[in-house]
Amino acid sequence: MATAPVPGDGLTDIYFTNGASLPSLEKTSPRYWSRLYRNLGGFRFQDVTEKAGVAGAGYSMGTAAANYDNHGHVDLFVAGVGGNILYHNRGDGAFEDVRSRSMWSQLTTPSSIVMPAQWAASAAAEHQRLGDEFLASRKFDQAIAEFKKALMIDANLPEAHDGLGVALVGKGDVAGAVREFQEAVRLGPGDAKAKSNLGLALLSTGNTKAAVGALRAATEAQPSSPLDHYRLGLALASDRQLTPAVAESHGLGPAAGLPGGSQ
């Protein structure tokens, strides 16, 4: 978000950047436009986005307002995934995209502009954090959207795949969750939580042998987890491997207050 007196009338206007449709990263409808609100005074604002020509393009991440060429009007710079935009204020209420001029053509071409690694990591981490928060409050649709945004920035985030899988389970899409858990395990082979979640999801689909394999891997990665041993016991019992199932349930289950076994 940027604030500045865009028309030079002394009143502070507000410009908000916005994201884009996923996975295309394109502003496919006005709902994804960035928005410029002109301050009319008296706590009233008017949406002048279309008239000003600053709806943006692609997945916008942030903006700054400044008079970059000292012509007396506030210009807008927009940073985005895959490309940036410089809007030059013409002074008549409209802006001109001047990416094709001079150094801006070099700075904003798709072949030369990518989000700096630290920015990408920060943006992905923020979407991951928001996804986790929505997941904790069982707002599965919002969580799914945030985890997908994180993965659009960096597809190699095992935590985001795992979180997306949990959210998909919450929405009843177990098949989709299995795919996400499998990807989380592939990217983070030492992640016991992802293996455990994969095993439980597989168990709910009736694929007991695969569930046993995933949960056994989880207990090997984290031997002291009572929950994983208990889940493995359930999977073994479902697979009619009763003797090892009892051993798993009696081994660590009671220590965690879980049913199955005696101290």
C-alpha positions as CSV (number, residue, x, y, z in Angstrom):
1,M,0.0,0.0,0.0
2,A,1.2,3.5,-0.8
3,T,-0.3,6.9,0.4
4,A,0.3,10.2,-1.3
5,P,-1.5,13.3,-2.6
6,V,-1.6,11.9,-6.2
7,P,-3.3,14.8,-7.9
8,G,-1.3,17.3,-5.8
9,D,-4.4,18.7,-4.0
10,G,-2.9,18.1,-0.5
11,L,-5.3,15.3,0.3
12,T,-3.8,11.8,0.9
13,D,-4.9,9.2,-1.6
14,I,-4.5,5.5,-1.1
15,Y,-3.2,2.9,-3.6
16,F,-3.5,-0.8,-2.8
17,T,-1.8,-3.6,-4.7
18,N,-3.5,-6.9,-5.2
19,G,-2.7,-10.5,-6.2
20,A,-3.9,-12.4,-9.1
21,S,-5.7,-15.6,-10.2
22,L,-3.9,-18.8,-9.4
23,P,-2.1,-20.6,-10.9
24,S,-2.0,-18.3,-13.9
25,L,-0.8,-15.3,-11.9
26,E,-2.8,-13.0,-14.1
27,K,-5.4,-10.4,-13.2
28,T,-8.2,-12.2,-15.0
29,S,-11.0,-10.0,-13.6
30,P,-11.5,-6.7,-11.8
31,R,-11.5,-8.5,-8.5
32,Y,-7.7,-8.8,-8.8
33,W,-7.1,-5.2,-9.8
34,S,-4.9,-3.0,-7.7
35,R,-6.9,0.0,-6.5
36,L,-6.4,3.7,-6.4
37,Y,-8.7,5.6,-4.1
38,R,-8.8,9.4,-4.4
39,N,-9.4,11.4,-1.3
40,L,-12.4,13.6,-1.7
41,G,-12.2,15.1,1.7
42,G,-14.6,14.6,4.6
43,F,-13.5,11.0,5.0
44,R,-14.8,10.1,1.5
45,F,-12.9,8.3,-1.1
46,Q,-13.6,7.5,-4.8
47,D,-12.3,4.5,-6.7
48,V,-10.5,6.0,-9.7
49,T,-8.5,2.9,-10.7
50,E,-9.8,2.5,-14.2
51,K,-9.7,6.2,-15.1
52,A,-6.2,6.5,-13.8
53,G,-5.1,3.3,-15.6
54,V,-3.4,1.7,-12.6
55,A,-5.2,-1.7,-12.3
56,G,-1.8,-3.4,-12.6
57,A,-0.7,-6.7,-14.2
58,G,0.2,-10.0,-12.8
59,Y,0.7,-10.8,-9.1
60,S,1.5,-7.5,-7.4
61,M,3.4,-7.6,-4.1
62,G,4.0,-4.0,-3.0
63,T,4.1,-0.4,-4.1
64,A,5.9,2.9,-3.4
65,A,4.9,6.5,-4.3
66,A,7.4,9.1,-5.3
67,N,8.2,11.8,-7.8
68,Y,11.0,9.9,-9.5
69,D,11.7,12.4,-12.3
70,N,11.0,15.7,-10.5
71,H,8.2,16.7,-12.8
72,G,6.0,17.8,-9.9
73,H,3.6,14.8,-9.7
74,V,3.6,11.7,-7.6
75,D,4.4,8.5,-9.6
76,L,3.8,4.9,-8.6
77,F,6.1,2.0,-8.6
78,V,4.7,-1.6,-8.3
79,A,6.8,-4.6,-7.5
80,G,5.4,-7.9,-8.6
81,V,6.1,-11.6,-9.2
82,G,7.9,-11.9,-12.5
83,G,7.9,-8.1,-13.3
84,N,7.6,-4.6,-12.0
85,I,5.6,-1.6,-13.2
86,L,6.5,2.1,-13.2
87,Y,3.4,4.4,-13.5
88,H,4.3,7.9,-14.6
89,N,1.8,10.5,-13.4
90,R,0.7,12.7,-16.3
91,G,-0.8,15.3,-14.1
92,D,-4.3,15.0,-15.5
93,G,-5.6,12.2,-13.3
94,A,-4.2,9.4,-15.4
95,F,-0.9,7.4,-15.3
96,E,1.2,6.0,-18.1
97,D,3.1,2.7,-17.9
98,V,6.6,3.6,-18.8
99,R,8.3,0.2,-18.5
100,S,9.4,0.4,-22.2
101,R,11.5,3.6,-21.6
102,S,15.2,3.7,-21.0
103,M,16.4,1.6,-18.1
104,W,12.9,0.4,-17.2
105,S,12.7,-1.8,-20.2
106,Q,15.8,-3.5,-19.0
107,L,14.7,-3.7,-15.4
108,T,11.2,-5.1,-16.0
109,T,11.5,-7.5,-18.9
110,P,10.4,-11.1,-17.9
111,S,13.9,-12.4,-18.8
112,S,15.7,-10.0,-16.5
113,I,13.2,-9.4,-13.6
114,V,12.7,-12.1,-11.0
115,M,11.7,-11.6,-7.4
116,P,14.9,-11.4,-5.3
117,A,15.5,-14.7,-3.4
118,Q,15.0,-13.0,0.0
119,W,11.8,-11.4,-1.1
120,A,10.4,-14.6,-2.5
121,A,11.3,-16.5,0.7
122,S,9.7,-13.8,2.8
123,A,6.5,-13.7,0.7
124,A,6.3,-17.5,0.7
125,A,6.8,-17.6,4.5
126,E,4.1,-15.0,5.1
127,H,1.6,-17.0,3.0
128,Q,2.7,-20.1,4.9
129,R,2.1,-18.3,8.2
130,L,-1.3,-17.1,7.2
131,G,-2.2,-20.6,6.0
132,D,-1.2,-22.1,9.4
133,E,-3.3,-19.5,11.2
134,F,-6.4,-20.2,9.1
135,L,-5.8,-23.9,9.5
136,A,-5.6,-23.6,13.3
137,S,-9.0,-21.8,13.3
138,R,-10.4,-24.5,10.8
139,K,-10.9,-21.9,8.1
140,F,-10.0,-24.5,5.4
141,D,-10.9,-22.5,2.3
142,Q,-8.7,-19.6,3.3
143,A,-5.9,-21.9,4.5
144,I,-5.9,-23.7,1.1
145,A,-5.7,-20.3,-0.7
146,E,-2.7,-19.2,1.4
147,F,-0.8,-22.5,1.1
148,K,-1.3,-22.4,-2.7
149,K,0.0,-18.9,-2.9
150,A,3.1,-20.0,-1.0
151,L,3.6,-22.9,-3.4
152,M,3.2,-20.6,-6.4
153,I,6.2,-18.7,-5.2
154,D,8.2,-21.7,-4.2
155,A,6.9,-25.2,-5.0
156,N,9.6,-26.9,-2.9
157,L,8.2,-26.1,0.5
158,P,7.3,-29.4,2.3
159,E,5.6,-27.5,5.1
160,A,3.2,-25.8,2.7
161,H,2.4,-29.1,1.0
162,D,1.8,-30.7,4.4
163,G,-0.4,-27.8,5.5
164,L,-2.3,-27.9,2.2
165,G,-2.9,-31.6,2.7
166,V,-4.3,-31.1,6.2
167,A,-6.6,-28.3,4.9
168,L,-7.8,-30.6,2.0
169,V,-8.6,-33.3,4.5
170,G,-10.7,-30.7,6.3
171,K,-12.6,-30.1,3.1
172,G,-13.1,-33.8,2.5
173,D,-10.7,-34.1,-0.4
174,V,-8.6,-37.0,0.9
175,A,-7.2,-37.9,-2.6
176,G,-5.9,-34.4,-3.0
177,A,-4.5,-34.5,0.5
178,V,-2.6,-37.8,-0.2
179,R,-0.9,-36.1,-3.2
180,E,0.1,-33.2,-1.1
181,F,1.4,-35.3,1.8
182,Q,3.4,-37.5,-0.7
183,E,5.0,-34.3,-2.1
184,A,5.8,-33.1,1.4
185,V,7.5,-36.5,2.1
186,R,9.4,-36.3,-1.2
187,L,10.7,-32.8,-0.4
188,G,11.3,-33.4,3.3
189,P,12.3,-37.1,3.6
190,G,13.1,-36.6,7.3
191,D,9.7,-35.0,8.1
192,A,8.0,-37.4,10.5
193,K,4.8,-35.3,10.6
194,A,4.3,-35.4,6.9
195,K,4.8,-39.2,6.9
196,S,2.3,-39.6,9.7
197,N,-0.3,-37.4,8.0
198,L,0.3,-39.4,4.8
199,G,-0.2,-42.7,6.6
200,L,-3.4,-41.5,8.3
201,A,-4.8,-40.2,4.9
202,L,-4.0,-43.5,3.2
203,L,-5.6,-45.4,6.0
204,S,-8.8,-43.4,5.5
205,T,-8.8,-44.4,1.8
206,G,-8.6,-48.1,2.8
207,N,-5.0,-48.5,1.4
208,T,-3.8,-50.2,4.6
209,K,-0.5,-51.6,3.3
210,A,0.6,-48.2,2.1
211,A,-0.6,-46.6,5.3
212,V,1.5,-49.1,7.4
213,G,4.5,-48.3,5.3
214,A,4.1,-44.5,5.7
215,L,3.4,-44.8,9.5
216,R,6.3,-47.1,10.0
217,A,8.5,-44.6,8.3
218,A,7.1,-41.9,10.6
219,T,7.9,-43.9,13.8
220,E,11.4,-44.6,12.5
221,A,12.0,-40.9,11.9
222,Q,10.6,-40.0,15.3
223,P,10.7,-43.1,17.5
224,S,9.5,-41.3,20.7
225,S,6.2,-40.2,19.2
226,P,3.3,-42.0,21.0
227,L,0.8,-40.7,18.5
228,D,2.7,-42.2,15.5
229,H,3.0,-45.5,17.2
230,Y,-0.7,-45.5,18.0
231,R,-1.6,-44.6,14.4
232,L,0.7,-47.4,13.2
233,G,-1.1,-49.8,15.5
234,L,-4.4,-48.8,14.0
235,A,-3.0,-49.3,10.5
236,L,-1.6,-52.7,11.4
237,A,-4.9,-53.8,12.9
238,S,-6.7,-52.6,9.8
239,D,-4.3,-54.7,7.8
240,R,-5.0,-57.7,10.0
241,Q,-1.5,-57.7,11.5
242,L,-2.8,-58.0,15.0
243,T,0.3,-59.1,16.9
244,P,2.4,-56.1,15.8
245,A,-0.7,-53.9,16.2
246,V,-1.0,-54.8,19.8
247,A,2.7,-54.3,20.3
248,E,2.5,-50.7,18.9
249,S,-0.6,-49.9,20.9
250,H,0.9,-51.2,24.1
251,G,4.3,-49.8,23.6
252,L,3.8,-46.0,23.6
253,G,0.1,-45.4,23.4
254,P,-0.7,-45.3,27.2
255,A,2.2,-42.8,27.8
256,A,0.3,-40.3,25.8
257,G,-3.0,-41.0,27.3
258,L,-4.1,-42.9,24.2
259,P,-6.3,-46.1,24.3
260,G,-4.8,-49.5,23.8
261,G,-2.6,-51.2,26.3
262,S,-1.7,-51.2,30.0
263,Q,1.1,-49.7,31.9
